[in-house]
Amino acid sequence: MTVPASGFIMESDGSNCLPLPPDVENRIVSDLLKESESNLKEGNLHYVVSNRWFRRWQLYVGQPTEEFFSKDQSSDSPHLNVSPFNILRPGPIDNSDIIINGGDSENNELEIERFLVERRDYVLVPGEVWEKLYDWYKGGPPLPRKLISQGVTQKNFYVEVYLLCLKLIDSRDGSESTIRLSKKATISDLREKVFALKGVEQKEACIWDYFNKWKQSVLDGTSQTLEELNLQMDQHILLEVDGTTLQTGGAVMSSGHSSSYGNQGSSFSTSVSDMDDRNDVSSIVKNRGRGGLIGLQNLGNTCFMNSALQCLVHTPPFVEYFLQDYSEEINSDNPLGMHGVFALAFGELLRKLWLPGQSSIAPRAFKGNLARFAPQFSGYNQHDSQELLAFLLDGLHEDLNRVKRKPYFETKASDGRPDVEVADECWRYHKARNDSIIVDVCQGQYKSTLVCPVCRKISITFDPFMYLSLPLPSTVTRSVTVSVFYGDGSGLPMPYTVTVQRHGCTKDLTLALATACCLKSDEDLLLVEVYDHKIYRYFDNPLEFLASIKDEEYLVAFRLPKRESGRPKLEIIHRSVEKYSTDHSKGLERKLFGTPLVTYLGEEFHSGADINAAVSKILFPLRRTYSSTVSHSRSGSRSQSMDNEVKETSEKELFFQLLLTDASGVSCKPIGKDSAIKHGPLIKVFLDWTDRERKLYDVGYIEDFPPVHQTRFMKKTRQEATSLFSCLEAFLTEEPLGPDDMWYCPVCKEHGQATKKLDLWKLPEIIVFHLKRFSYRRYLKRKLDTFVDFPIHNLDLSKYVKSNDGKSYLYNLYAISNHNGGLGRGHYTAYSKLIDEKRWYHFDDSHVSPVDEEEIKTSAAYLLFYQRVEK
């Protein structure tokens, strides 16, 4: 039997073809992925694959799968509906759920559904991986896409999943066609494709940038790319042949509503063109009270950008600054900046938005500059308005930094000096290197205190901040039932029901469980999920969301000695050996039952006898002579006679019917006393139970344990709610650093899990609160819709500030960035209070409308913008 390059096992005569084992497929794909990642270059081919199919393949080969947890996620979570031990080989690759039926009628190109999210709806695989998958499974259809580079200061590579879609209008008959090509294509490429489609000579025709159905400019260059000319998804281009013009009765063919791409349920007002304005800046300043009510057109999932921009352009100090002449402050030589281009682009956009008399504008030029300098925001995917805000503020600061040559300062330790002295020193050093309108207006300072858990060494630093990211403390609880076993065989199992925070993590569950079962200081809990009488997963990540654990699932925890952590684990899966009920001639039938058991093996284990001894030890409490006389109490110590009984019984123990199995539970190999056991981090065995074992042991203790149980929430008359003050207090609460964020103690000379405490020291004129609604952990993502009650007027932060600089600590709200909906398919809007007016407005992309102040408090609030109330 041979394994050819195709990846199938074939007989030597070529007469039979069998699929590779799942672990081999996994290894081949993993190796190809590593090879592809080390050889990234523009033009490399990748393929779009439906995540629905790809997730089945991952489960089949034993790869972990990623899960979104949100309102709009599908309910087919892999660990709910399938067992990793019974997963069948997936059928042919099926991309039907991510393509639009029929493709493009003009040229029969397949079109991918809009608004898809990577890793939720589709995955991207290198060409070499696609070739293997297609060779093994066939199906399709193939959806090839190229790797392109983005960025000016730093090149980033990404796959262009969505090609630029342009609506071509033929001026001769008014017909409309669809053109798709890469945004990296040149005008020459576009002209060639259009002229070939329409069968015209280049010398006889010209193509117009017809954005919003206005003639913007003739597309007659040859080397410029479509991206450089800021052509947008679904915009129009116009073909004129021999001077023909489209008779529309005016310059604009229609009202010019924003295209369907990116229209996320909002209404749109009549659009205006993207042409440069010719208004005098002085008139903007003079008539400012009548401006500031201009919407921003959605250019394809750019609501996140529109929301953040509306909050910034309605920030009073920024309006004053960018409506004046700020050209002298442009720092074009700053290597950390964007040569002043970004600041100029933002200033130009702000001026347009403060022009009186307009309805909406298309921020094409700004989006183009954003993509050049921040390629992570390019393309047409939804992004996070807070991440964009952080980039905008930092980018504007570097472009407007008044410091041309930054001096070097060596950081000095606090060494017991007064906080005021250290804080002032740190702020002077910071200002000597960073001096801009952003620092003047948006940057504050907080005090950070670290304490070593061993020697109690205290380290104090003072750091600048531009916004505060606040956690949302949960007030809703959930009850979870877990069955606890003794991994060392020292006691009988028992279920415990504990109460934890609804939005907590597995670390919270294990801590509550440790208290409930009186866990000893030298013990740890190993938490697992049991499915179909096998261990489905180990909860190795203490920060995994409890939301990933469903009510109908079964959780088991094993009490194990801390000192044995890191040793090989022995996993024992129970099988009942019975005669076939209908056909006795078939012999014996083996069915899985009960809860699998886990224990640690000794450092020196070699033979089947060692495995048998470990099984005998963990099963000892189930012996009928033991379980009938020993109380279910989990506290207290064992007597010396009991220890002697354990030793005697272990020495006389019969040898169990054990079979070594693999990760998938398919192969079985009997274990004898002298069987050599291969070392590894996890050893799985089947334990076959016959009448003999059942007479000796009470299997009732490993059967019929309760599920997680029904979630019980605290009765509430309204949705879960908290206050901005509670969020701020949670942010300032002392807490230990995470295991991935250890602090190096200069006294102990080693990393440790220090405690960290933050305090506010200096507050800026403009303070932005980021409510952390989105949580991203390894294989789970979710959004919190908690209602946060926040003051609109007179937010008093005085009790949270540890210094006294004589400034006011009262703040008024003036803008909000909102996020409505769930992950991936949400929509951003903004509320802003117009300068010189005591009235709020709702900015929903192009549409702007007044809103009552009592309506702006919603559970969609994501970024809160406050301005200091001067004394």
SEGU-829986 format. One record per residue (C-alpha): residue in three letters; y, x, z. Coordinates in steps of 0.25 Angstrom, whole numbers. Layout:
REM residues N
rest, c2, c1, c3
ALA, Y, X, Z
...
//
This chain:
REM residues 871
rest, c2, c1, c3
MET, 0, 0, 0
THR, 14, 6, -4
VAL, 28, 3, -1
PRO, 36, 4, -14
ALA, 51, 5, -15
SER, 52, -10, -16
GLY, 49, -11, -2
PHE, 36, -19, -3
ILE, 22, -15, 2
MET, 14, -16, -11
GLU, -1, -13, -13
SER, -4, -1, -21
ASP, -8, -9, -33
GLY, 5, -16, -32
SER, -2, -30, -32
ASN, 4, -34, -19
CYS, 18, -34, -13
LEU, 21, -36, 2
PRO, 34, -36, 9
LEU, 37, -25, 18
PRO, 36, -27, 33
PRO, 50, -31, 39
ASP, 52, -19, 47
VAL, 51, -10, 34
GLU, 61, -19, 27
ASN, 70, -18, 39
ARG, 69, -3, 39
ILE, 71, -2, 24
VAL, 84, -10, 25
SER, 89, -3, 37
ASP, 87, 10, 30
LEU, 95, 5, 17
LEU, 106, 0, 26
LYS, 108, 13, 33
GLU, 108, 20, 19
SER, 118, 11, 14
GLU, 128, 12, 26
SER, 128, 27, 24
ASN, 131, 26, 9
LEU, 143, 16, 8
LYS, 151, 17, -4
GLU, 160, 8, -12
GLY, 152, 0, -23
ASN, 139, 0, -15
LEU, 131, -13, -17
HIS, 128, -23, -6
TYR, 122, -37, -6
VAL, 126, -49, 1
VAL, 113, -56, 8
SER, 113, -69, 15
ASN, 112, -67, 30
ARG, 103, -79, 31
TRP, 92, -72, 23
PHE, 96, -58, 28
ARG, 94, -62, 43
ARG, 80, -67, 40
TRP, 77, -54, 34
GLN, 83, -47, 46
LEU, 75, -55, 56
TYR, 62, -53, 47
VAL, 64, -37, 48
GLY, 69, -37, 63
GLN, 83, -34, 61
PRO, 93, -40, 71
THR, 102, -51, 65
GLU, 117, -54, 67
GLU, 121, -68, 72
PHE, 134, -75, 72
PHE, 137, -85, 83
SER, 147, -95, 80
LYS, 149, -110, 77
ASP, 147, -108, 62
GLN, 134, -99, 63
SER, 121, -105, 58
SER, 111, -109, 68
ASP, 99, -100, 62
SER, 101, -89, 72
PRO, 89, -80, 69
HIS, 84, -79, 84
LEU, 84, -94, 85
ASN, 75, -98, 73
VAL, 66, -87, 70
SER, 57, -77, 77
PRO, 58, -63, 73
PHE, 43, -62, 74
ASN, 40, -73, 65
ILE, 51, -71, 54
LEU, 45, -72, 40
ARG, 50, -63, 29
PRO, 62, -69, 23
GLY, 62, -75, 9
PRO, 70, -70, -3
ILE, 84, -66, -1
ASP, 93, -79, -1
ASN, 108, -78, -3
SER, 110, -92, -7
ASP, 117, -96, 6
ILE, 128, -86, 3
ILE, 131, -88, -11
ILE, 138, -100, -18
ASN, 128, -107, -27
GLY, 130, -104, -42
GLY, 139, -92, -40
ASP, 151, -91, -49
SER, 151, -100, -62
GLU, 159, -90, -70
ASN, 150, -78, -69
ASN, 138, -83, -61
GLU, 142, -73, -49
LEU, 136, -77, -36
GLU, 147, -80, -26
ILE, 145, -78, -11
GLU, 149, -89, -1
ARG, 163, -87, 5
PHE, 165, -85, 20
LEU, 152, -78, 22
VAL, 151, -68, 34
GLU, 144, -56, 33
ARG, 131, -55, 43
ARG, 133, -70, 45
ASP, 131, -75, 31
TYR, 127, -63, 23
VAL, 124, -48, 24
LEU, 127, -36, 15
VAL, 116, -27, 12
PRO, 117, -14, 3
GLY, 111, -14, -11
GLU, 99, -6, -7
VAL, 95, -16, 4
TRP, 97, -28, -5
GLU, 88, -21, -15
LYS, 77, -20, -4
LEU, 79, -34, 1
TYR, 79, -40, -13
ASP, 66, -32, -17
TRP, 59, -38, -4
TYR, 64, -52, -5
LYS, 71, -55, -18
GLY, 80, -67, -18
GLY, 95, -66, -18
PRO, 104, -68, -26
PRO, 110, -54, -25
LEU, 124, -53, -20
PRO, 129, -39, -23
ARG, 142, -34, -17
LYS, 149, -20, -18
LEU, 154, -11, -6
ILE, 169, -9, -7
SER, 179, -1, 1
GLN, 191, -6, 8
GLY, 203, 0, 15
VAL, 213, 11, 13
THR, 213, 20, 25
GLN, 198, 18, 27
LYS, 188, 13, 17
ASN, 179, 2, 22
PHE, 167, -2, 14
TYR, 162, -17, 13
VAL, 155, -26, 4
GLU, 163, -35, -5
VAL, 155, -48, -2
TYR, 165, -57, -8
LEU, 171, -53, -22
LEU, 185, -56, -25
CYS, 185, -70, -31
LEU, 197, -73, -41
LYS, 200, -86, -48
LEU, 203, -83, -62
ILE, 212, -94, -69
ASP, 213, -93, -84
SER, 227, -97, -89
ARG, 222, -102, -102
ASP, 215, -114, -97
GLY, 217, -113, -82
SER, 202, -111, -79
GLU, 197, -104, -67
SER, 186, -93, -65
THR, 181, -85, -54
ILE, 181, -70, -54
ARG, 174, -61, -44
LEU, 175, -46, -42
SER, 177, -36, -31
LYS, 191, -34, -25
LYS, 189, -19, -29
ALA, 189, -23, -43
THR, 201, -19, -52
ILE, 210, -28, -60
SER, 204, -22, -72
ASP, 190, -27, -67
LEU, 196, -41, -65
ARG, 203, -41, -78
GLU, 190, -37, -85
LYS, 182, -48, -78
VAL, 192, -59, -81
PHE, 194, -55, -95
ALA, 179, -54, -98
LEU, 177, -68, -91
LYS, 188, -75, -99
GLY, 185, -67, -112
VAL, 200, -62, -114
GLU, 205, -48, -118
GLN, 213, -40, -107
LYS, 225, -38, -116
GLU, 226, -53, -118
ALA, 226, -57, -104
CYS, 231, -55, -90
ILE, 227, -58, -76
TRP, 236, -63, -64
ASP, 235, -62, -49
TYR, 236, -77, -48
PHE, 235, -78, -33
ASN, 239, -92, -28
LYS, 240, -95, -43
TRP, 253, -87, -44
LYS, 254, -76, -54
GLN, 255, -64, -44
SER, 253, -52, -53
VAL, 246, -48, -66
LEU, 233, -41, -63
ASP, 234, -30, -74
GLY, 231, -18, -66
THR, 218, -10, -68
SER, 215, -2, -56
GLN, 220, -11, -45
THR, 209, -19, -37
LEU, 209, -33, -35
GLU, 210, -30, -20
GLU, 223, -21, -22
LEU, 230, -33, -29
ASN, 226, -42, -17
LEU, 218, -52, -26
GLN, 212, -62, -16
MET, 199, -70, -16
ASP, 199, -83, -24
GLN, 213, -80, -29
HIS, 217, -84, -44
ILE, 220, -74, -55
LEU, 226, -79, -68
LEU, 221, -75, -82
GLU, 232, -76, -93
VAL, 228, -74, -108
ASP, 239, -71, -118
GLY, 250, -76, -109
THR, 244, -89, -106
THR, 249, -95, -93
LEU, 244, -106, -84
GLN, 252, -118, -85
THR, 253, -123, -71
GLY, 267, -128, -70
GLY, 272, -117, -62
ALA, 268, -104, -56
VAL, 258, -109, -46
MET, 246, -116, -52
SER, 243, -124, -40
SER, 247, -125, -25
GLY, 239, -112, -23
HIS, 230, -116, -11
SER, 223, -105, -5
SER, 209, -103, -11
SER, 197, -108, -4
TYR, 192, -95, 0
GLY, 197, -93, 15
ASN, 201, -107, 16
GLN, 195, -110, 30
GLY, 198, -124, 32
SER, 213, -122, 33
SER, 223, -130, 25
PHE, 232, -122, 15
SER, 247, -124, 11
THR, 252, -121, -2
SER, 252, -106, -5
VAL, 262, -97, -10
SER, 261, -85, -19
ASP, 258, -71, -14
MET, 270, -65, -21
ASP, 279, -56, -14
ASP, 291, -63, -7
ARG, 305, -59, -11
ASN, 312, -64, 1
ASP, 322, -56, 9
VAL, 317, -51, 22
SER, 330, -55, 29
SER, 328, -69, 24
ILE, 314, -69, 31
VAL, 321, -65, 44
LYS, 332, -75, 43
ASN, 323, -87, 40
ARG, 311, -82, 48
GLY, 311, -96, 56
ARG, 307, -103, 43
GLY, 296, -93, 40
GLY, 283, -89, 47
LEU, 276, -101, 42
ILE, 269, -95, 30
GLY, 253, -96, 29
LEU, 244, -85, 24
GLN, 234, -89, 13
ASN, 220, -86, 16
LEU, 215, -75, 6
GLY, 200, -77, 9
ASN, 196, -78, 24
THR, 210, -71, 28
CYS, 213, -82, 39
PHE, 210, -71, 49
MET, 221, -63, 43
ASN, 231, -74, 41
SER, 229, -78, 56
ALA, 232, -64, 61
LEU, 244, -62, 52
GLN, 251, -75, 56
CYS, 250, -71, 70
LEU, 256, -58, 67
VAL, 267, -62, 58
HIS, 271, -72, 69
THR, 272, -62, 79
PRO, 287, -61, 82
PRO, 289, -46, 84
PHE, 282, -44, 70
VAL, 290, -54, 63
GLU, 303, -47, 68
TYR, 298, -33, 64
PHE, 292, -36, 50
LEU, 303, -44, 46
GLN, 313, -32, 48
ASP, 312, -19, 41
TYR, 301, -11, 47
SER, 299, -1, 36
GLU, 303, 11, 44
GLU, 292, 8, 54
ILE, 281, 9, 43
ASN, 272, 21, 46
SER, 266, 24, 32
ASP, 260, 38, 37
ASN, 252, 33, 49
PRO, 237, 36, 46
LEU, 233, 25, 55
GLY, 241, 15, 47
MET, 241, 9, 33
HIS, 254, 17, 28
GLY, 263, 5, 32
VAL, 257, -4, 21
PHE, 250, -14, 31
ALA, 263, -15, 39
LEU, 271, -18, 26
ALA, 261, -28, 22
PHE, 261, -35, 35
GLY, 276, -35, 35
GLU, 277, -41, 21
LEU, 267, -52, 25
LEU, 275, -56, 37
ARG, 288, -57, 29
LYS, 281, -66, 19
LEU, 276, -75, 31
TRP, 290, -76, 36
LEU, 296, -81, 23
PRO, 302, -95, 24
GLY, 297, -105, 15
GLN, 283, -101, 11
SER, 270, -107, 14
SER, 259, -97, 13
ILE, 257, -83, 7
ALA, 245, -75, 3
PRO, 244, -62, 11
ARG, 237, -55, -1
ALA, 244, -42, 1
PHE, 242, -41, 16
LYS, 227, -44, 14
GLY, 226, -33, 4
ASN, 233, -23, 13
LEU, 224, -27, 25
ALA, 211, -25, 16
ARG, 216, -12, 12
PHE, 219, -7, 26
ALA, 209, -15, 34
PRO, 197, -17, 25
GLN, 189, -24, 36
PHE, 198, -36, 33
SER, 197, -36, 18
GLY, 188, -46, 10
TYR, 187, -61, 13
ASN, 179, -61, 26
GLN, 185, -67, 39
HIS, 190, -57, 49
ASP, 195, -57, 63
SER, 210, -60, 65
GLN, 210, -51, 78
GLU, 204, -40, 70
LEU, 215, -41, 60
LEU, 226, -42, 70
ALA, 221, -29, 76
PHE, 222, -22, 63
LEU, 235, -28, 59
LEU, 242, -24, 72
ASP, 236, -10, 72
GLY, 239, -8, 57
LEU, 253, -13, 58
HIS, 255, -4, 70
GLU, 250, 9, 62
ASP, 259, 5, 50
LEU, 271, 3, 59
ASN, 269, 14, 69
ARG, 282, 21, 72
VAL, 274, 34, 76
LYS, 273, 43, 64
ARG, 266, 54, 71
LYS, 258, 51, 83
PRO, 258, 60, 95
TYR, 245, 64, 102
PHE, 243, 61, 117
GLU, 231, 65, 126
THR, 226, 53, 134
LYS, 229, 55, 149
ALA, 220, 50, 160
SER, 226, 40, 170
ASP, 221, 49, 181
GLY, 226, 40, 192
ARG, 241, 39, 187
PRO, 248, 26, 188
ASP, 245, 15, 178
VAL, 259, 14, 174
GLU, 260, 29, 171
VAL, 247, 29, 162
ALA, 251, 16, 155
ASP, 265, 21, 151
GLU, 259, 35, 146
CYS, 248, 28, 138
TRP, 259, 18, 132
ARG, 268, 30, 128
TYR, 257, 37, 122
HIS, 253, 25, 114
LYS, 267, 22, 109
ALA, 269, 37, 105
ARG, 258, 35, 95
ASN, 260, 20, 92
ASP, 273, 13, 90
SER, 275, 1, 81
ILE, 279, -13, 81
ILE, 265, -17, 85
VAL, 265, -8, 97
ASP, 278, -13, 101
VAL, 274, -28, 100
CYS, 259, -29, 102
GLN, 253, -17, 110
GLY, 251, -18, 125
GLN, 243, -9, 135
TYR, 232, -11, 144
LYS, 225, -3, 155
SER, 211, 0, 154
THR, 203, 4, 167
LEU, 189, 10, 166
VAL, 180, 13, 178
CYS, 168, 21, 178
PRO, 156, 14, 184
VAL, 150, 27, 190
CYS, 162, 35, 196
ARG, 173, 24, 195
LYS, 182, 33, 187
ILE, 194, 25, 182
SER, 200, 27, 169
ILE, 213, 20, 165
THR, 219, 19, 151
PHE, 231, 11, 145
ASP, 228, 7, 131
PRO, 237, -1, 121
PHE, 232, -15, 115
MET, 237, -24, 104
TYR, 229, -36, 108
LEU, 220, -41, 119
SER, 206, -45, 115
LEU, 202, -55, 126
PRO, 188, -60, 129
LEU, 185, -75, 130
PRO, 178, -77, 143
SER, 168, -89, 143
THR, 167, -100, 153
VAL, 155, -107, 147
THR, 141, -103, 153
ARG, 127, -104, 148
SER, 114, -104, 155
VAL, 103, -95, 150
THR, 89, -95, 155
VAL, 81, -81, 154
SER, 67, -78, 158
VAL, 66, -65, 166
PHE, 53, -57, 166
TYR, 50, -45, 174
GLY, 48, -34, 164
ASP, 41, -25, 174
GLY, 31, -36, 179
SER, 37, -37, 193
GLY, 39, -52, 193
LEU, 37, -66, 187
PRO, 47, -71, 176
MET, 57, -81, 179
PRO, 68, -89, 170
TYR, 83, -88, 175
THR, 94, -96, 170
VAL, 108, -89, 171
THR, 122, -94, 167
VAL, 130, -85, 157
GLN, 143, -86, 149
ARG, 141, -93, 136
HIS, 147, -82, 128
GLY, 141, -71, 136
CYS, 131, -60, 132
THR, 117, -56, 136
LYS, 123, -46, 146
ASP, 129, -58, 154
LEU, 115, -65, 153
THR, 107, -53, 158
LEU, 117, -51, 170
ALA, 116, -65, 174
LEU, 101, -65, 173
ALA, 100, -52, 181
THR, 107, -59, 192
ALA, 98, -71, 191
CYS, 85, -63, 192
CYS, 90, -53, 202
LEU, 88, -42, 193
LYS, 87, -28, 200
SER, 97, -17, 198
ASP, 86, -9, 192
GLU, 82, -19, 182
ASP, 87, -24, 168
LEU, 85, -37, 160
LEU, 80, -36, 146
LEU, 84, -49, 139
VAL, 76, -54, 127
GLU, 75, -67, 119
VAL, 61, -73, 117
TYR, 57, -80, 104
ASP, 43, -85, 100
HIS, 37, -78, 112
LYS, 43, -64, 107
ILE, 55, -57, 111
TYR, 65, -60, 100
ARG, 76, -51, 104
TYR, 81, -41, 116
PHE, 95, -43, 120
ASP, 99, -29, 120
ASN, 113, -31, 118
PRO, 120, -36, 131
LEU, 132, -41, 123
GLU, 124, -51, 115
PHE, 130, -65, 115
LEU, 122, -76, 123
ALA, 126, -85, 112
SER, 115, -78, 104
ILE, 105, -84, 114
LYS, 101, -98, 111
ASP, 97, -109, 121
GLU, 83, -110, 116
GLU, 79, -96, 116
TYR, 71, -88, 127
LEU, 77, -77, 135
VAL, 69, -67, 143
ALA, 73, -56, 152
PHE, 65, -44, 157
ARG, 68, -37, 170
LEU, 65, -22, 167
PRO, 68, -10, 175
LYS, 81, -2, 171
ARG, 74, 11, 172
GLU, 64, 7, 161
SER, 75, 3, 151
GLY, 73, 10, 138
ARG, 58, 11, 139
PRO, 49, 4, 128
LYS, 48, -11, 130
LEU, 35, -18, 129
GLU, 36, -32, 124
ILE, 24, -41, 127
ILE, 22, -53, 118
HIS, 12, -64, 123
ARG, 1, -70, 114
SER, -9, -81, 118
VAL, -23, -79, 112
GLU, -30, -92, 110
LYS, -40, -98, 100
TYR, -35, -106, 88
SER, -34, -120, 93
THR, -39, -126, 79
ASP, -48, -115, 73
HIS, -56, -107, 83
SER, -62, -99, 72
LYS, -48, -92, 70
GLY, -50, -85, 83
LEU, -38, -82, 92
GLU, -24, -86, 91
ARG, -12, -78, 97
LYS, 1, -85, 100
LEU, 13, -80, 106
PHE, 17, -86, 120
GLY, 26, -83, 132
THR, 37, -73, 134
PRO, 36, -59, 130
LEU, 37, -48, 140
VAL, 45, -35, 140
THR, 43, -23, 149
TYR, 46, -8, 148
LEU, 35, 2, 145
GLY, 34, 15, 153
GLU, 39, 28, 147
GLU, 25, 33, 145
PHE, 16, 22, 138
HIS, 6, 26, 128
SER, -6, 16, 127
GLY, -10, 2, 127
ALA, -13, 3, 142
ASP, 2, 6, 145
ILE, 6, -7, 137
ASN, -5, -15, 145
ALA, 0, -10, 158
ALA, 14, -14, 155
VAL, 10, -28, 151
SER, 1, -29, 163
LYS, 13, -26, 172
ILE, 23, -36, 166
LEU, 13, -47, 166
PHE, 9, -44, 181
PRO, 17, -55, 187
LEU, 10, -65, 178
ARG, -3, -62, 184
ARG, -8, -75, 191
THR, -11, -68, 204
TYR, 3, -63, 204
SER, 11, -75, 199
SER, 4, -85, 208
THR, 8, -77, 221
VAL, 21, -71, 217
SER, 34, -78, 219
HIS, 44, -80, 207
SER, 55, -73, 215
ARG, 62, -62, 208
SER, 67, -55, 220
GLY, 61, -46, 230
SER, 52, -34, 229
ARG, 37, -33, 227
SER, 28, -29, 238
GLN, 20, -17, 238
SER, 7, -25, 237
MET, 12, -32, 225
ASP, 14, -18, 219
ASN, 0, -14, 222
GLU, -5, -27, 215
VAL, 3, -24, 203
LYS, -3, -10, 202
GLU, -17, -15, 204
THR, -16, -26, 194
SER, -10, -17, 184
GLU, -22, -7, 185
LYS, -32, -18, 184
GLU, -25, -26, 173
LEU, -33, -30, 161
PHE, -29, -25, 147
PHE, -21, -35, 139
GLN, -23, -39, 125
LEU, -10, -32, 119
LEU, -6, -30, 105
LEU, 5, -21, 100
THR, 14, -28, 90
ASP, 26, -24, 82
ALA, 41, -29, 82
SER, 37, -41, 73
GLY, 25, -45, 81
VAL, 16, -45, 69
SER, 7, -33, 71
CYS, -3, -32, 82
LYS, -11, -20, 87
PRO, -20, -22, 100
ILE, -17, -13, 111
GLY, -28, -6, 119
LYS, -27, 2, 131
ASP, -27, 15, 123
SER, -18, 10, 112
ALA, -7, 20, 109
ILE, 6, 13, 110
LYS, 18, 18, 101
HIS, 31, 20, 109
GLY, 43, 12, 105
PRO, 55, 5, 111
LEU, 47, -9, 110
ILE, 32, -12, 111
LYS, 28, -26, 108
VAL, 14, -31, 112
PHE, 7, -44, 111
LEU, -1, -48, 124
ASP, -12, -58, 120
TRP, -15, -68, 131
THR, -29, -73, 133
ASP, -36, -81, 144
ARG, -38, -69, 151
GLU, -24, -65, 152
ARG, -19, -79, 155
LYS, -29, -80, 167
LEU, -22, -67, 173
TYR, -8, -71, 170
ASP, 1, -83, 171
VAL, 7, -84, 157
GLY, 16, -95, 162
TYR, 26, -85, 166
ILE, 28, -80, 152
GLU, 29, -94, 146
ASP, 38, -106, 146
PHE, 51, -99, 149
PRO, 64, -107, 147
PRO, 73, -104, 135
VAL, 88, -100, 137
HIS, 90, -115, 139
GLN, 101, -125, 135
THR, 115, -119, 136
ARG, 123, -126, 147
PHE, 138, -125, 146
MET, 148, -128, 157
LYS, 153, -142, 155
LYS, 167, -141, 149
THR, 177, -152, 144
ARG, 182, -142, 133
GLN, 178, -130, 126
GLU, 176, -117, 133
ALA, 190, -112, 137
THR, 197, -100, 143
SER, 211, -95, 145
LEU, 218, -83, 139
PHE, 220, -78, 153
SER, 205, -78, 155
CYS, 203, -70, 143
LEU, 213, -60, 147
GLU, 207, -59, 161
ALA, 193, -57, 154
PHE, 199, -46, 146
LEU, 205, -39, 158
THR, 192, -40, 167
GLU, 185, -27, 171
GLU, 172, -26, 164
PRO, 162, -15, 161
LEU, 162, -8, 148
GLY, 151, -12, 138
PRO, 139, -2, 136
ASP, 144, 2, 123
ASP, 158, 5, 129
MET, 155, 15, 140
TRP, 166, 23, 146
TYR, 165, 39, 147
CYS, 169, 42, 162
PRO, 176, 56, 163
VAL, 170, 58, 177
CYS, 156, 54, 175
LYS, 156, 60, 161
GLU, 147, 48, 155
HIS, 149, 35, 149
GLY, 148, 23, 158
GLN, 150, 8, 158
ALA, 164, 8, 165
THR, 172, -5, 169
LYS, 185, -8, 161
LYS, 197, -15, 165
LEU, 209, -19, 156
ASP, 223, -22, 161
LEU, 235, -26, 153
TRP, 246, -16, 155
LYS, 257, -18, 144
LEU, 259, -31, 136
PRO, 265, -31, 122
GLU, 275, -41, 117
ILE, 264, -47, 108
ILE, 250, -49, 114
VAL, 238, -54, 106
PHE, 226, -59, 113
HIS, 213, -59, 105
LEU, 203, -69, 110
LYS, 189, -63, 108
ARG, 183, -75, 101
PHE, 173, -67, 92
SER, 162, -59, 98
TYR, 154, -49, 89
ARG, 141, -43, 95
ARG, 130, -37, 87
TYR, 122, -49, 82
LEU, 131, -60, 86
LYS, 145, -65, 83
ARG, 152, -77, 89
LYS, 166, -84, 92
LEU, 171, -90, 105
ASP, 178, -103, 103
THR, 183, -103, 118
PHE, 197, -109, 120
VAL, 207, -100, 126
ASP, 218, -106, 133
PHE, 231, -97, 131
PRO, 245, -99, 135
ILE, 255, -101, 123
HIS, 267, -98, 132
ASN, 270, -89, 143
LEU, 257, -81, 144
ASP, 258, -73, 156
LEU, 251, -60, 156
SER, 258, -54, 168
LYS, 246, -54, 178
TYR, 238, -46, 168
VAL, 248, -35, 166
LYS, 246, -23, 175
SER, 260, -16, 172
ASN, 274, -21, 173
ASP, 283, -17, 162
GLY, 293, -28, 164
LYS, 289, -36, 152
SER, 286, -50, 151
TYR, 271, -54, 151
LEU, 273, -68, 146
TYR, 269, -71, 132
ASN, 270, -83, 122
LEU, 259, -86, 112
TYR, 264, -85, 97
ALA, 252, -84, 88
ILE, 237, -87, 88
SER, 226, -82, 78
ASN, 215, -93, 78
HIS, 201, -92, 74
ASN, 194, -106, 71
GLY, 179, -107, 68
GLY, 167, -98, 70
LEU, 163, -84, 66
GLY, 165, -80, 51
ARG, 170, -94, 46
GLY, 182, -95, 56
HIS, 197, -97, 52
TYR, 209, -91, 58
THR, 223, -97, 59
ALA, 235, -94, 67
TYR, 245, -101, 76
SER, 259, -95, 77
LYS, 272, -98, 83
LEU, 284, -97, 74
ILE, 295, -87, 78
ASP, 308, -95, 81
GLU, 300, -108, 82
LYS, 293, -113, 94
ARG, 282, -119, 85
TRP, 267, -115, 82
TYR, 261, -115, 68
HIS, 247, -114, 63
PHE, 244, -104, 52
ASP, 231, -107, 45
ASP, 231, -98, 33
SER, 241, -104, 23
HIS, 243, -116, 31
VAL, 254, -116, 42
SER, 257, -128, 51
PRO, 264, -131, 64
VAL, 255, -133, 76
ASP, 258, -138, 90
GLU, 258, -127, 101
GLU, 247, -135, 109
GLU, 238, -134, 97
ILE, 237, -119, 96
LYS, 228, -117, 108
THR, 214, -117, 102
SER, 200, -111, 104
ALA, 203, -104, 90
ALA, 214, -95, 96
TYR, 210, -80, 93
LEU, 222, -71, 94
LEU, 234, -75, 103
PHE, 248, -69, 101
TYR, 258, -69, 112
GLN, 272, -63, 113
ARG, 279, -59, 126
VAL, 289, -68, 132
GLU, 301, -59, 135
LYS, 308, -60, 148
//
